[in-house]
Amino acid sequence: MAPKHDRDFGFFVWAVPGFLLVFGFYAGFSIGMPFFALGLGLLAYLSFRGPVWPADLGLLAGLGLGSLSFAGIALTGGDYPVSPWLEVGLALVLTSAAAFWWLRCRPSQV
């Protein structure tokens, strides 16, 4: 029988409203308002009933994923500069993932 693993997906749960907020904000004048409203609703729900620290660092990763998606759209044909969106997105995703790993997923010192 395989050993049971203690998995923590709270980081990814918090990343969803972060992505929805950024995507809804960027696309606000076309299709973004429902995404922004859903992101706000999920953020409010997770604030009271969701996973707690350090899992909520995933919100920053979601914000970074939204910036990376905008960089991808700009790269494929938009007239926007790619570099700022790419740099901010990578910084948010990598920093929050590294902080989460350091706080939660590192091996225990026994």
C-alpha positions in Angstrom: 0.0 0.0 0.0 1.4 3.4 -1.0 2.1 5.9 1.8 -0.4 8.8 2.1 1.1 12.1 1.1 0.3 15.3 2.8 -0.4 17.6 -0.2 -1.1 21.3 0.1 -2.9 22.8 -2.9 -3.9 26.0 -1.1 -1.2 27.9 -3.0 -2.9 27.1 -6.3 -6.4 27.8 -4.9 -5.3 31.3 -4.0 -3.7 31.8 -7.4 -7.1 31.5 -9.1 -8.6 34.8 -7.8 -5.3 36.6 -8.3 -5.4 35.6 -12.0 -9.0 36.5 -12.4 -8.6 39.9 -10.8 -5.7 40.8 -13.1 -7.3 39.4 -16.2 -10.6 41.1 -15.4 -8.8 44.4 -14.8 -6.8 44.3 -18.1 -9.9 43.2 -20.2 -12.3 45.4 -18.2 -13.8 47.3 -21.1 -14.5 44.2 -23.2 -15.1 40.9 -21.4 -13.3 41.5 -18.1 -16.0 42.6 -15.7 -17.5 39.1 -15.1 -13.9 37.8 -14.5 -13.1 40.7 -12.1 -16.4 40.2 -10.2 -15.7 36.4 -9.9 -12.2 37.1 -8.7 -13.5 39.5 -6.1 -16.1 37.0 -4.9 -13.5 34.2 -4.7 -11.1 36.6 -2.8 -13.8 37.4 -0.3 -14.7 33.7 0.1 -11.1 32.6 0.6 -10.4 35.4 3.0 -12.9 33.9 5.4 -13.0 30.2 4.6 -9.9 29.4 2.5 -6.5 28.1 3.3 -4.4 30.3 5.5 -0.8 31.5 5.6 1.5 30.7 3.8 -0.9 29.4 1.1 -2.3 32.9 0.5 1.1 33.7 -1.1 -0.6 32.1 -4.2 -2.5 35.3 -4.6 0.7 37.0 -5.7 1.5 34.2 -8.0 -2.0 34.6 -9.6 -1.3 38.3 -10.1 2.0 37.3 -11.8 0.3 34.8 -14.0 -2.1 37.4 -15.1 0.8 39.7 -16.1 2.5 36.8 -17.9 -0.7 36.2 -19.9 -0.8 39.8 -20.9 2.9 39.6 -21.9 2.0 36.6 -24.1 -0.8 38.5 -25.7 1.4 41.5 -26.4 4.1 39.1 -27.7 1.8 37.5 -30.3 0.7 40.7 -32.0 -0.1 43.5 -29.7 1.4 46.9 -29.9 2.3 46.9 -26.2 5.8 46.5 -24.8 6.4 43.0 -23.5 9.3 43.6 -21.2 7.5 45.2 -18.2 4.7 42.7 -18.1 7.1 39.8 -18.4 9.5 41.1 -15.7 6.7 41.9 -13.2 5.0 38.6 -13.9 8.1 36.5 -13.5 9.1 38.4 -10.3 5.7 37.9 -8.7 5.4 34.2 -9.6 9.0 33.2 -8.7 9.2 35.3 -5.5 5.8 34.0 -4.2 6.6 30.4 -5.1 10.0 30.5 -3.5 8.6 32.1 -0.4 5.9 29.5 -0.2 8.3 26.7 -0.6 10.7 28.1 2.0 7.8 28.6 4.5 5.8 25.4 3.9 7.4 22.8 1.6 10.9 22.6 2.9 12.0 19.4 4.6 11.5 19.4 8.3 14.6 19.7 10.5 14.3 16.6 12.8 
